[in-house]
Amino acid sequence: EKEGAKSGGKSPEPESGTDPKWGDTPVPAPDPKEEASVKKSFGPSWRVTTGKRYRLITDCAGVEADFDKKVVDSMDAFWPVYCEVMGVNPVQKKIHNMLIHKTKPQYDDWCKANAGAGIGAYGTYAHSHTWQVATLYDAGTESRGALFTGRHEGAHQFIAHYMKTGGGGWFDEGLPTLFESDIKFPQYPFRWSFIRVALIEGKNDITLRNLVDGRAVSSAQGY
């Protein structure tokens, strides 16, 4: 018998053929009034594209053809991945909003005025904002680049809505990083090299023990 099963900390493995179909829950019903309110709130310079589970609000210019649709379709398709990794199949009652700014200065200004956090970062999730947006700025011209940060902030959004708690800094930021890349994590140079330098090579005065413990790690180190 597994130790987790003895303590009640882990559910028994499901029998063959009984695995849940992750993300297979009803999509939110269309809400024309909310859609109109979103458009009015951001103004005519912002485009609004709504999919099954996600809505994109953006003013990005000079991007690839169908940028808006590709972002929305990709986030819709990624919903089951969040569900499977988190181990939940929540009923989504409202469309989740993603806000992509065309420049970093514009993103920083928005964060100062609306989020109170995320300034200087690639993105942030503003749960207290009217539209509870996962927001970021587009650092290129392709949807693939924007989606790296989009999936990360989308994970924060998912956790805030459907999980009871986040955890320490290592968990709050560590888990969303796993969703960023569309390639295998060890082949993802940005995060993998960061972990290698910080932990394996002992830079930045962080140890694995301190990282997991959390108490001896600052929020910046946790990130």
Steps between C-alpha positions, in 0.01 A plus 500: 500500500632844411594735779272769356206263505562418867498866598206583281714753317470334162200348326533144365598474136189463278434164345571452132242669283370728775730799446301824475484680169681814602340829403184334374260732679242739353636824357358831629188624327554804275431828679445785249457755779836412656665508158361848439615613845854378434515686170365817659744473792810483281391722214505489119879459465481153655392187314291239681492138385302240692542125481342214693677560832728800445462857380792701362514878538792653311626803312808324357598630158724357230441143613452188289175436317230351723708582811188559711325181394814290542546620858137431592489160326825395666382599849168322445688185397731528803218492756511116539873522580433730795225264617714188477808645670293661780286186534167683478216525250336829596179635356592830340223756542659798323742557216856564620661819370852547366635850438801542270658846472694604193800636693674445833470867613126483437480174696697653793276808504190281505641296789573816700144621452310173525694210651750635752731213402676359197687820411820408318395137458389325182144476626275477805157379605270767644231313692361819657454672162145534370564250224751284695749512215815302439702782349829521313669684218589364157878483459486395137274458202390137539233348720744224606715747692205665673360161600808410707406775744129456431499140618701599809260777602207279402621249759491770770149581383393134514646451849333817630159386376503127560759405761472559875854631537814571310795429728844643558681717249669196346157345433313817402753577228652158444184324394396760238847481342427138408223617267702763315687299243367302207818287502639263766601691813871394502520628143343834599813719530356798688368315806738205498814715491354720775445196725841357421684822584295578810485155656742252349788748482402660830468856369273762661545333842205264450507133599240237422433459873429872541293510183268221613489625859405848380572678824854597408420608146391847397213546257747598229707187560184292505416632155 
